[in-house]
Amino acid sequence: MVDSKVKLGLEVLLDERFSLIKGKRIGLITNQTGVDSHLRSNIDILYKFSGIKLTTLFAPEHGIRGERLAGEYVKSYIDEKTGLPVYSLYGETRKPTKDMLKNVDVLIFDIQDVGVRHYTYISTMALAMQSAKENNIEFIVLDRPNPLGGIYVDGPVLEPEFSSFVGLYPIPNIYGMTVGELALLFNNEFKISSKLTVIPMIGWRRDMRFDQTGLYWVMTSPNIPDFETVMLYPCTGPIGDTYLSVGVGTTKPFHLVGAPYIDPDRLIEELLKRKIEGVSFRSAYFIPRYSKFQNELCKGIEIFIVDKDKFKPLEVCLNILDVIHRLYPKEFNWGDKSNGKYIFDLSMGTDKVRKCIESGMELKEVTKTWNKDIEKFLAIRNKYLIYK
């Protein structure tokens, strides 16, 4: 691997902006993805760095080492290596408490995101910003690439009544911003008003996907092991909220879609009629060892991205759901609910997508339901873009 083309916010902070944290007590929100371009942990770096004192660690969903499965309770504990407290932000609270912040002057967020609204790290960031404001603590975001790039924006803009931990604020499913840019937008547009500083990267361009950065991909959670899975996640993640398996519990999470009742050949035949660009499908048979349909034979498809530039995750998502809904109206359902709302609707940020599919509406008409909201979002988003 060649040297990284991109200098991360972590490296810029220590090399060029160290005065921001010199002499201060640091609280660090991070996980296994918080590495520099040589794969050195930010915890190790900051703990040993002269002139500051790392006092407190905070763990998001999946834990500070990334070992916990989606939705699994994360406990607070003492880190064996450093002796520092590790406070869970995915356990009894989703937000740092005043007591957790008693030895903190500056709260730093340094986590690799996947660029999709319903992935919870950006919600953790937003709630931590709120807590920093409430406790008069500085907040620093060390910027990292949006792995999907900084241009492509798509999907419904979240409606306020569907706000949850898988989507706090009205932004689209795929928002085309780095976490630093997103923090600036959250802080101003949604009136968090924390003492926010974003440390930008050097060398990142908006047209860069992660595989063009020269950086190593560190799995962001147990079922996001590589960059190809990141690209498929905004497509199959919402599908996995319905009564379908997306391969979680197999060696190909988010690459598969299936259920015991599906005829793979029939499904592929109907999908091919739709001439969906950027992807190919094959018949797939798989048995999830945990999660949905545990130890049951599932039949369906494996998705292959054949053209990253033409691949539109939400278009593929809606086509798959629409075909399965039409072929198997009795067997298919929209899955579990949370607080009276389908989890699928919470992931989508609206119930319009589900209702459009149920009504048999043409998918082109479905996407029109969010186009005006996207235009409004783009105008707001433009004010906070660091990388032009």
N, C-alpha and C positions, 0 to 999 in steps of 0.2 A: 504493500500500500504506500502511495506517495504521501508526502507531508500534507496535512490538512490545508485546504484552500481558505478555510474559515477560522478566524480567531474568535473563540467563544466569549460571552460576557464575563464568565468566571476568570478567564485569562486576562481580559482587558482590565477588569477591576484590580487584580493584583499587580499587573505590570504598569498601569497608567492612571488608575483612579484610587489608589490605596488610601489617599488622604481622607476619603469618605468614611472609612471604617477604622482608621488608626486610633488606637487607644480605647476602642469601644468593645462592649460585650455583645457578642453575636448570637442570635437565634437563627437556626438554619432549617428551612423547610426543604427537604430533599428526599431522594431515594437512590436506588442503584444507578439511575441514569445521570446522576450529578457527577460526571467525570469530565476531566479536561481532554484535550485532543490526543493525549498519550494514555488515556484510560486510568488516570490517577483520580481517586475519589476526592470530591470536594471536602468531605468530612476530614479525611486524613490531612489534606493540604491546609485547611483553615485551622485545624487543631494544633498543628506544628508551626504555623506561621508566626513569626516574631512581630510584636507590636499590636496584636489583637488578642482577644480571649473568646474562644468559642465556648459558650456556656450551656446551650440548650439545642436539642434536635427535635424536629417535628416530622411525623410520618403521615403521608397521605394514604388513600386507598391502596391496597396491596402491600403496605408496610414499607419500612425504610430500606429494606433489602430486596423488596419486590417479590417476596415468596408467597404472599397470600392471594387466594383466588378472588375473582370479582364478587363484591358484596360481602366478603368474609370480614368478620369483626377483627379489628386491629387493636392489640393491647398496648398500653404504655409500659415501659420497662427501663432498666438501666443498661446502657450500651456496654458490653463486656470490654471492648477494645479501648474506649476512651473514658469510661466511667461516667459519661454524661447522661442526663435524663433524656429519654426518647418519649415525647408526648404524642399520643395518637390523635390524629384529626379525622379518624374514621372509626371511632369507638363511641364512648359516652358523649363526645362532643365533636362537631365538625369544624369548630372555630377555636382558636387559641383563647384560653381564659386569662383573666388578670393574674391569677396565681402562676400560670405557666410562663408568663412574661416578666416575672418579678426580677430576673437577672439578665434582662435583655434591653440593650439600648437601640439596636438595629436588627430588624427582622429581614432575613434574606430569603428569597424564593429562587431556587435553582433546580428545575426539573425539566426533562425533555417531554414535551407534549406531542400529541399526534395530529393536531389540527382539526379536531372534530368536537363539536359542542358537547355531545353527550359523554365524552370521556372526562372523568371527574376532576382531573388535576387543576383545570382552570377555575372550577368552582371552589376548590380548596384555596387557590390564590386569592380569589375575590373575597372570601370570608375572612382570610387572614389579613387582607388589606383593611377590611372593616374593623377588625380587632386592633390593628396597629393605630388606626385613627382614634378609636375609643380610648386607647391607653397611651396616646401621645408618644408613639414610637415610630421612628423612621422605617420606611419599607423600601427595600431595594430588590429589583428584579434583574437577574443576570440572564440576558437574552440568549436564546437557542433557536435553531432553525425551525420553521414550520416544515415538517417533512413532506407535506403535499405541495409545498411552494407557496408563494405569496400573491398569486394572481387569481387562481380559480376560486370562485365563490358560488355556492349553490345550496339549495334546500330551503325549506320554510324558515322564516324568521319566527323565533319563539313568541307565542302569545302569552301575556302575563299570567293568565289563569293556569298555564301549564308549567309555571316555574317550579323547579325542584332541584335536587342536587345533581341531576343529570342535565341541567340547563337552567341557570339562574336568571339570565338576562336575555332580552330580545336581540339575539344575533342568529345568523343562519347555521344550519348543520355544519357546513364547510365554510369557514369564515376568512380564509386567506390572510391571516395575520400571525405574527410571532406572539409569544406570550408577553413580551415587552410592550408591543404595540397594543395588544388587547388590554393590558393593565392600564395603559394611558387612557384608553377608551372607557373602561369600567370606571376609572377614578373620576373622570370628568362627567361623562354622559349619565352615569347612574349615581352621581353625587356621593361617592365614597369619601372623596376629599382627603385621602391620606397624604402624609409627607412622602411622596413617591419619587424615587429615582430609578430610571431604567438605564442599565449599562448595555449599550448596543454591541453587537458583534462587529467585527471587521472582516470584509470580504464576502459577506452573504448578499446575494441578489434575489429579487423577488421571483425570478424565473427558475430558481434552483430548487429541485427536489432533493431529498436527503442523499440519494445516491450520487449526487453531483457535488457534494460538499467536501469530499475527502475525509469525512469523519466516520468513525466506527459507530454502527448501530448497536446500542445496548437495549435489550428487551425492556420495554416500558411497563409490562405486566406479564404474568405467566402465559397468556395467550396471544401476545403480540411479540413474537420472537425475532421478526425480521422486517425489512422495509416493505417487501411485497405484501405482507399481512397488513401493514399500516395502510397501504393503498386500498386493500379490500375491506378494511374495517368500516368505513362509512357506508359501504354497500350492504354488507351482511350483518353488521352489528344490530341495526334495527330489525332485520329479519329474525335474528335470534331472540328478540323479545316476543315473538309470536309462537304459535304451536308448531315450530319447526326447529330442527337442529341445524346449527351452522358449523358443526365439526368441533365445537368445544368438547374436550374430553377425548380427542383424537390427536394425532401428530400433525394435523393440518387445520388448526382452528381458523375460522372465518374464511376458509377457502372452499368449504362445502356447504351445500344446502340440501336437506333431506328429511324424511320422516318414514315410518314403517309403511305408510299407505300410498306412497308415490311410485308411479311407473316412470323410471328414468328416461326411457326412450320417448315416451309420449311427451314428457316435460321438455326435453331438448327439441323435439320436433316443433312444438308450439313456440319455443323461444327463438328458434332459427327463422321462423316465418317473420319475426319482427325486425330482422336485420339490424341487431344492436351492434354498434361499432365499438371496437377496442377490446372485445372479449371473445373467447371461445369456451365451449363447454364439453365435458365428457361425462358419460354415465358413471356414477360412483355408488359404491356400497361400503358402508362403514358402521362401526359399533362404538358409540361413545362410552368410555370407561367411567365417566362421571358426567354430571350435568344432565341436560334434557335427554330423554330416551336412553338413560343409562343401561348398558348391557343389552340393548335392543338393536336389531338389524335395521339400519336406516338406508333408504334408497333415494337417490336424487342425482345431484350434479356436483362436479368440481369446476370451479371458475378459474380460467386462465386469462391474465391480462396480456394481450398480444400487441397493444399499441397504447403506451402510457399517455400519449398526447390526446388520443381520441376517447379514452376510457372515461366515462362519466358515472361515478359510483351510484348516485341516487337514481339515475335513469335505469341502470341495471337492477338495482334494488326494487324499484316499483314494477318493472316488467316481470321479475320473478314472482313477486307477491301477487300481481294481477293474474298471471297465468295459473298459479296454484289455486288461487281463490276461485277462478272460473272452472278449473278441472275438478276440484275437490271441495265443493261448497259445504258438504256435510262433515267432512273430516277436518278441514282447516278451521282454526279459530285464532283470535287475536292474542291469546295468551293471558298472562296474569295481570292483575291490577294492583295499583298502589294508591292508597287514599282515594279510592273510588274511580281512578283513571287508569286506562290501559297503560302499561309501561311502554308499549309501542308509541302511544300518543305523546307520552312524556319525552321519549327520545326524539320524536319528530317535532316536538314543541307545539303541536296542534292536533286536533282530531279530524281536520279537513282531509288529510291524505287517506286515512282509513275510510272515512265516509265516502270519498270519491271512488275508491276501489270497490266498496260495497255496492255503490249505485251503478257500477258498470261504466263509469265515465271514461272517455278516451284519455290516455295518459298525457297527451299533449295539453289537454284541458286542465289536468291536475297540476302540471308545472306552472301553468298560467296563474294559478291561485297564489303563487308566492313571488312572481316576477316583480310586481310593483313594490312589494316590501323589500326585495333585494335592492332595487334601485335606490330606495330611501336609505338603506343601510350603507350602500357604497358611498353615498354622499357624506354620511357621518364618518365612516371608516377612513376616508381620504384625509381627514384632519389629523389622524394619529399615525400615519405611516412614516416610519423612521427610514426605511430603505426604499428609495424612490425608483 
